[in-house]
Amino acid sequence: MNTVASNIPGASRPLPVYQMSEWSEIRWEKETDNGSRYYRVLVHQDLLGTWLLTRVWGGSLRQAGQMKEHPVDSREEALGLLEEIDKRRKARGYRVVQLLDNETK
């Protein structure tokens, strides 16, 4: 985790450095007999600068979806997991409808 020294008097911990330009997001969708389904994955940092892989999924007919956050050791580890998830989603008939990958900009 990248940090910078705090200039706040009395602060005992360094402040995290947020690398928002390196965050990524993919959203997949597929049509089923019971409406459409979606699956979304975000690679981002929490308030302390820890890298997370967040998965969100659900369907168009249900109000509430589900979400799971997975802390990872690095952005590279999260991107490796994202690649595996992308392969699984495509194998199950999902198509990418949204891609935010700051590396390709």
C-alpha positions as CSV (number, residue, x, y, z in Angstrom):
1,M,0.0,0.0,0.0
2,N,1.4,3.4,-0.9
3,T,1.2,6.0,1.8
4,V,2.4,9.6,2.4
5,A,3.5,11.0,5.7
6,S,0.8,12.9,7.5
7,N,1.1,16.6,8.1
8,I,-1.7,16.4,10.7
9,P,-0.4,17.1,14.2
10,G,-0.8,14.1,16.5
11,A,-1.5,11.7,13.6
12,S,0.2,8.4,14.2
13,R,-0.4,6.7,10.9
14,P,0.6,7.8,7.4
15,L,-2.3,8.7,5.1
16,P,-3.0,6.4,2.2
17,V,-2.4,7.3,-1.4
18,Y,-5.4,6.6,-3.5
19,Q,-4.6,5.5,-7.1
20,M,-8.0,6.2,-8.6
21,S,-6.4,6.3,-12.1
22,E,-5.7,2.6,-11.6
23,W,-9.2,1.5,-10.6
24,S,-11.2,-0.8,-13.0
25,E,-14.8,-1.9,-13.4
26,I,-16.6,-4.3,-15.7
27,R,-20.3,-5.0,-15.9
28,W,-21.8,-8.0,-17.7
29,E,-25.4,-8.8,-18.5
30,K,-27.3,-11.7,-20.0
31,E,-31.0,-12.4,-20.8
32,T,-32.7,-15.4,-19.2
33,D,-36.3,-16.8,-19.2
34,N,-36.7,-14.9,-15.9
35,G,-35.5,-11.5,-17.1
36,S,-32.0,-10.1,-17.3
37,R,-29.1,-10.9,-15.0
38,Y,-26.1,-8.6,-14.2
39,Y,-22.7,-9.1,-12.7
40,R,-20.3,-6.2,-11.9
41,V,-16.7,-6.3,-10.6
42,L,-14.8,-3.3,-9.3
43,V,-11.1,-3.2,-8.5
44,H,-10.6,-0.3,-6.2
45,Q,-9.2,0.9,-2.8
46,D,-11.0,1.3,0.5
47,L,-10.6,4.3,2.8
48,L,-7.3,2.9,4.2
49,G,-5.8,2.4,0.7
50,T,-6.3,-1.4,0.8
51,W,-7.0,-2.9,-2.7
52,L,-10.3,-4.7,-3.0
53,L,-12.1,-6.8,-5.6
54,T,-15.8,-6.1,-5.2
55,R,-18.4,-8.3,-6.9
56,V,-22.1,-7.2,-7.3
57,W,-24.8,-9.3,-8.9
58,G,-28.5,-9.7,-9.3
59,G,-31.4,-9.7,-11.6
60,S,-33.8,-7.2,-13.1
61,L,-36.9,-8.8,-11.4
62,R,-35.5,-8.6,-7.9
63,Q,-35.0,-5.3,-6.0
64,A,-32.0,-6.5,-4.0
65,G,-28.8,-8.0,-5.5
66,Q,-25.9,-9.3,-3.5
67,M,-22.3,-7.9,-3.0
68,K,-19.1,-9.4,-1.7
69,E,-15.8,-7.6,-1.1
70,H,-12.5,-9.4,-1.2
71,P,-9.3,-7.7,0.2
72,V,-6.3,-8.5,-1.9
73,D,-2.6,-7.9,-1.5
74,S,-2.1,-5.8,-4.6
75,R,-3.9,-4.4,-7.7
76,E,-2.1,-7.0,-9.8
77,E,-3.7,-9.8,-7.7
78,A,-7.1,-8.2,-8.1
79,L,-6.7,-7.9,-11.9
80,G,-5.7,-11.6,-12.1
81,L,-8.9,-12.5,-10.3
82,L,-10.9,-10.1,-12.6
83,E,-9.5,-11.9,-15.6
84,E,-10.7,-15.3,-14.2
85,I,-14.1,-13.9,-13.5
86,D,-14.3,-12.4,-17.0
87,K,-13.6,-15.9,-18.5
88,R,-16.3,-17.5,-16.3
89,R,-18.9,-14.8,-17.1
90,K,-18.3,-15.1,-20.9
91,A,-18.5,-18.9,-20.6
92,R,-21.9,-18.6,-18.9
93,G,-23.3,-16.4,-21.7
94,Y,-22.8,-13.0,-20.2
95,R,-21.6,-10.1,-22.5
96,V,-19.7,-7.0,-21.4
97,V,-21.9,-3.9,-21.4
98,Q,-19.6,-1.5,-19.5
99,L,-15.8,-1.4,-19.2
100,L,-13.8,1.2,-17.2
101,D,-10.2,0.4,-17.4
102,N,-8.0,3.4,-16.9
103,E,-5.0,1.6,-18.4
104,T,-6.5,1.7,-21.9
105,K,-7.3,5.4,-21.9
